């Protein structure tokens, strides 16, 4: 069994595990609802990335990763940092922060993440992800091989594996956000065990 096949089976397992436990009681205030919708969208993007991988649609799979990342970051920012004024600007579809990096830095400071997991990921991978989301050069170079055959042919297995693993991590972090909002201690314990298993 190839490494990608093994990862595919892990993806299927984590999707089932998350789906079975997606019955959390979430507070109904507007801020919590917005957070839930961000996390829910990040989880759906993970499921879509999984389906696209299964279908061999590498281009769309790679393009979704940045969007999933942004949904996760927004959910965390709204959960821990956004002021009421920023929430109001967001409701009006107006800019409420300077950029994604500002949201990540503020959230990591608030929750005490000294490792800077998401800020380090952004620093190393965001420009690369942008190329895939916005039809950049990095994305196009993977669309054709040396014989002129085009399509999902040049996406190296190692990169495909990294997208799958990263997307899975974002889904688990999104569930952590849901668990925190829902105050479900049993779920939090199960979640932490599942993170150890899949890390």
N, C-alpha and C positions, 0 to 999 in steps of 0.2 A: 504494500500500500504506500503510495507516494505521500510526501509531506503535505501536499495540497489536499489529498483525499482525507488524511487524518484531520486537517484543519476543518474541512467540510463537515466531517462527523462531529467535531467539537462545536461548530457553529449550529448545527442542527440540534444538538443537545442543549446548548445554552438558550436557543430560541424557545424550545419546548419548556425548559425550566422557568424562564421568565414569563412565558405565556400562562403557565399554570398558576403563577403567583401574582398575576396582575389584577388583584382584587383588593387594593389598598383603600382605606377610607381616608379621603383627602379633605382638609378644611375647605369650606366653600367661599372664603373671602377672595376678592378679585386677584390679589397678588399671587396667592397659592394656585389659583386656577391657571393663571398665565404661566407660572413655573411648570405646572403639570403638563400643559400643552407643549411647552418647549421640550421637556424630557420625553413626552410621548412621541413627538415628531422625531427626535433623535433615535428612539427605539425603532420607529417605523423605517427610518433610513437604513438602520442596521439590517432589518429584515429584507429591505429592497436590495441592498448590496449583496446579501446572501443569495437572493433569487437571481440577481444578474450574474453572479459568479456561476451558479448552477446552469444558467442558460448560455454561458460563454460570452456574455456581453461585457467585455472588459472596459471599454471606453466609458460607458455610462456608470459602471461600478466605481471606477476611479473618480469620476466627476462628482459623485455624491458624497465622498468622504469629507470634503471641506464643509459642505452644507450640514452634515451631521455634527461636525465639530462645532460649528457656529450655534446650532440649536442647543447643544449641551452647555456651551459657554454662556449663552443668554439665560438659560434656565437657572444656572448657578448664580449669575449676577443679579437677576431679579429676586432670587431667593434670599441672598445674603447682603446685597449692597445697594440696590437701586433706591433712590429717594422717591418720595411721592411726586415731586415735580418731574423726575425722569419717567416715572410710570405714566404720567399724564402725557408727556411728549411722545412716548411710545404708542399710546392709544391713538394719538393723532398722526401716526406714521411719520413723525419728525425725528431728526437726529437727537439722541439722548445722551450719547457719549462720543468722545472723539474717534475711538476705534476699538477694535476687538482686543488689542493688547491692553488697553486701559481697563477693560472689563476683567480680563484675566488677572492682571496685577492686583486690582482692588479685591477680587474674590479670594485670591491666594493669601493676601494680607489678612483678610477678615477671618478666614478659616484656619490660619496658621500653617499653611502649606509651605514649609521651609525648603522642600525639595524643588518646588516650582515645576511640578509635573507638566501642567498644561502650557505654561509659559515657555518651558524648554522645548516642548513639542512644537509650539508655534514658531519658535526661533529656527528650529532645524527644518521644518517641513512645510511651512505655510506658503512660501513662494512656489515650491514644487506643486503643492495642492492647487494653487491658483491656476497654474498652467493646465492642469487637467480639467478644472471647472470652467475655465474661460477659453478653451480651445487654443492653448498656447503651444509653443514649439515642442516642449517636452512631450506633450500629448500626441501631437501629430507624428513625431518621429517613431512612435510605436505602432503606427497604422500601416506601415509597409515594410516588407522584408527586402533582402537584396535581390531577389528574383522579380520584384515588382508586384508580388501578391499583397493585397491590402485587406484591412479588417483587423480583427483582434488577434494579430499574429505575433507581434513583437513585445508583448507585455511579459517581462521575465517572471518566471514562477516566484522568485524571491520577492519581487515587488507586489505581486498578487497576494502572496502570503502576508506581507506586511499590512496591506490594506484590510484584509480579512481580520487579522489580529487586532489592529488599531480600532476598527469599527466595533468589534466585540467589546473592547475595553470601554469605548464611549457608551455603548449600550449599558454595560454594567455600572458605569458612573451615573448614568441617567436614572437607573433603578435605585442607586444610592440616594439620589435627590428625592425620588418618590417616597422612599422609605423614611427619610428624614421628615418630609412634609406630613406623612401619614402617622408617624409616631409608632409604627409597628415594630416592637422590640424583637419579636420572634423572627420576623422577616429580616431584620438587620443582622441577627445572628446567622441565619441561613445564608444571607447574602455574603457576609464576610467569609464564610466557609467556601462558598462558590468562587469567590475571588481568588482565594488561595489555590483552589483546584485549577482555575483557568489562567492564572498569572504565569 
